[in-house]
Amino acid sequence: MQFKLLKSGYKKNADFYQAFVNERLTADSEFFSNEVVYFPSNKPFPIYMGVKKKGDKKQDFIDAIQVITSDYLQTSRELHFEEIVWHSYFVSCQREYIIEQYPDILESQADFENIVTKNFDWENYVYKCVLVAEYVADYSKDNAEQKLKLYNLVYDNLDLFNYIIKYPLFRNGDFVLKFLEVIDELKISDVMKAKIPNRPDLGKDERYGRRVILELNKSYPVILVPMLTKEELKIEVEKALALYYPQADSEK
């Protein structure tokens, strides 16, 4: 599938949005450059699983990862991690599908910008799905059952996943997936998501999991956290959690 890249300046642009709504975003419109890129597929997939999306969001998340893995991941990282590439592709090649799935984008520029042209970072669902697709493909090779388990594990701990990938030190698939497996094996997922009570010194809405990740980050390079085995990582996670959740020691 070939399509032209957008020119810079389309974000927050009311004329660009109206051109999309009114079906005037043709390849020769003023908003596109002459640079052409290629995707190996034109298969649609869910691009948003936020509060305004109805239905099974977890299944949407898994479906998106699976389609990205099978149909898009073979492109270069420079392509499938480039924000303007995805934005150009969505408005050029997936307009009908996106409108069908997210009809509010025709009524609200804010919704359009939050779903279709959102910044390509940890808050963007497509960015997260591309990351997970890469991470799991490298981590589990051809084990389909393990892949599905990892997709579920990421979604069930999405707040932690979002927080981990904010740290450049931890933004590698081997560590992220080992960390989530540790949480699962220790059966502390609910604890990690919970708010820390009676600790105004830590700030508002502080969670155990976020403090654990912060402690692991602080321990580097004395402890080479990203290089730990899963069993070594379990020990460090339990130590960090015990600093804020004393029950962690008594429950062993």
Secondary structure as UniProt FT lines:
FT   STRAND          2..6
FT   TURN            8..9
FT   TURN            11..12
FT   HELIX           14..21
FT   TURN            22..23
FT   TURN            27..28
FT   TURN            30..31
FT   STRAND          32..38
FT   TURN            51..52
FT   HELIX           57..67
FT   HELIX           68..72
FT   TURN            73..74
FT   HELIX           77..80
FT   HELIX           83..93
FT   HELIX           95..101
FT   HELIX           103..106
FT   HELIX           109..115
FT   TURN            122..123
FT   HELIX           125..140
FT   TURN            141..142
FT   HELIX           144..156
FT   HELIX           158..164
FT   TURN            165..166
FT   HELIX           168..170
FT   HELIX           173..186
FT   HELIX           189..193
FT   TURN            197..198
FT   HELIX           200..202
FT   TURN            204..205
FT   HELIX           208..219
FT   TURN            220..222
FT   HELIX           225..227
FT   HELIX           230..242
FT   TURN            243..244
FT   HELIX           247..250
//
